[in-house]
Structures are given as C-alpha cells and as structure tokens.
Amino acid sequence: GPLPRGEPMAALVELDLSYNAHIGVAGVKALARAAAHARFNLEQLGLRGCELEPDAGAPLALLVGSARRLAQLDVRDNALDDGAVSAIIEASSQTALLVDGNPISARVFQLVALVQMRAAGFAFDAHQPATGKSGSGSSSYGSGSP
C-alpha cells in the first residue's frame, strides 16, 4: 500500500553510497543519527571506496549499534584502521562486515571473519557455560513453561 506520509525512511532497506568520496565523516555521522530513529529499517549499507578515514570508525560503530536491522555493512576499499574496524565489530555482532582493502592487521581481519561466522549461525562457544551467553536479551530464567 501507500507509504505513510513523512516516513520515507521506513521504505528504505538498501542504500549504496559506494565510491562517493564526498560522504566523509560528516556523512557517516548523519547516517548514524538517522539510524537512531525507530523507523530506520536499513538492511544493507554500501560505503565501499568512499575514502573513509579512521575517524569514521566511531560514527560507523554508532550507526551499526543503532541500526537494528542492518544485516550488511560494506566498507571495503577505505582507509579504516584496526581501531576503527574493531569499534565497528564491538558495536554489533549481527551485522556482516565487508572490510577487504582497508589497512588492517591480519588479527583484526580474522576477528571480522569470526564475528561473521558467528552471525551466520556457527557456534564457536560450545565449551562456554550457557550462562555466559549474551543473547537477545531474554534471560534463561523462566524460559520453561510454568
């Protein structure tokens, strides 16, 4: 049906701004502010080759942490460093990150791969006690039928 007036964001699920060198950290901050809104339904965001510097890491982390539905963030071929990429990883475990072509260490690259596999449903923490799970916010108490 027709979209509610004044809520164009609700319909936007894919946004590809790749190879747009003018976005900069200001543009990423604007996207992060938009992501904080309840009507922000973006599932895929493309920021490949946007000449993003390490200072874009914090607003990207904020964006990923706020955008509840974001399934994929493409930041390939930028100038994001270990600190920037690590911040993004820590902000969300559900978002698949594409980070090839950034000046990051093998260790951080492996961390990205690990988080992606976990997001895809592979469980690496089989040896961890079940209480250590930081799941979807539902506690293990009261999960059984009364």
C-alpha positions, 0 to 999 in steps of 0.5 A: 500500500501507500507509504505513510506520509513523512516516513520515507525512511521506513521504505528504505532497506538498501542504500549504496553510497559506494565510491562517493568520496564526498560522504566523509565523516560528516556523512557517516555521522548523519547516517548514524543519527538517522539510524537512531530513529525507530523507523530506520529499517536499513538492511544493507549499507554500501560505503565501499571506496568512499575514502573513509578515514579512521575517524569514521570508525566511531560514527560507523560503530554508532550507526551499526549499534543503532541500526537494528536491522542492518544485516550488511555493512560494506566498507571495503576499499577505505582507509579504516584502521584496526581501531576503527574496524574493531569499534565497528565489530564491538558495536554489533555482532549481527551485522556482516562486515565487508572490510577487504582493502582497508589497512588492517592487521591480519588479527583484526581481519580474522576477528571480522571473519569470526564475528561473521561466522558467528552471525551466520549461525556457527557456534564457536562457544560450545565449551562456554557455560550457557550462562555466559551467553549474551543473547537477545536479551531474554534471560534463561530464567523462566524460559520453561513453561510454568 
